[in-house]
């Protein structure tokens, strides 16, 4: 199997990761919840990648699939005033990935990234490996190294 930009970037940076594959169901209502269930992993350890806009600048939010994004908290963490979800087409253009397969790693254009603080509670977390049906398991600190992410509480209670 050829590498994705995410796996190539992690390998190039000499970051340890494990790939997990599953058969993606196009009818699944949530990509992240589908991954957690297919892999038998706690949804709190499977993180989704959401592309947003903070004060007009594309910004990546990485948070557990079991949680919802708090836009005000994201804006504050990104040192901005206002956050909103990005246009899906703009997200795909900027990252080089398709929706449901957007990885925080190896994006076409490195975007400002905020990782939910809950990631630090786990030895490893799962993020998209760069395509639907492919998850990359790695340590939260390695994800921070690869993306230049800041951490903050960005989920709704």
C-alpha positions, 0 to 999 in steps of 0.5 A, spaced: 500 500 500 502 506 498 503 511 503 499 517 504 502 524 505 500 523 513 504 516 513 510 519 509 510 525 513 510 521 520 516 516 517 520 522 515 520 525 521 521 519 525 515 519 529 513 512 531 506 510 529 501 504 528 496 504 522 489 501 523 485 499 517 477 498 516 472 497 511 469 504 510 461 504 509 459 510 505 452 510 509 456 511 516 453 517 519 460 519 522 467 517 520 470 518 527 465 514 530 465 508 525 472 508 526 472 507 533 467 502 532 470 498 527 477 498 531 474 496 537 477 503 540 474 507 546 471 513 542 475 518 547 481 516 544 479 517 536 480 524 534 476 527 528 480 533 524 475 539 523 477 544 519 475 551 521 476 558 520 478 563 526 478 570 524 478 568 516 484 564 517 483 556 516 485 553 523 485 545 524 481 543 531 483 536 533 478 533 538 475 526 540 469 523 536 465 523 542 465 530 543 463 537 540 467 543 538 466 549 542 467 554 537 468 560 542 474 556 546 477 554 539 477 562 537 480 563 544 486 558 543 487 560 536 488 567 539 482 570 535 475 573 536 471 568 532 471 561 529 466 558 524 466 551 520 470 552 514 467 551 507 468 543 505 471 545 499 476 550 502 478 544 507 479 539 502 483 544 497 488 546 503 489 540 506 489 535 500 485 530 503 477 528 502 472 529 507 472 523 512 479 522 510 482 529 513 488 528 517 492 533 521 498 530 519 501 531 512 497 537 509 498 540 503 498 547 507 500 547 514 495 550 518 494 552 525 492 546 529 489 546 536 489 539 539 484 538 545 487 537 551 484 531 553 489 527 548 494 528 554 490 523 558 492 517 553 498 514 551 496 514 544 490 517 540 488 515 533 487 520 528 485 519 520 491 516 516 489 520 510 484 516 507 477 513 509 478 507 512 485 508 515 487 510 522 494 512 525 495 511 532 501 515 535 502 519 542 499 525 543 506 529 544 508 526 537 502 529 534 504 536 537 511 535 534 508 533 527 503 539 526 506 544 531 499 544 535 497 548 541 493 544 546 487 547 549 480 545 552 476 546 545 470 541 547 463 543 549 461 540 556 
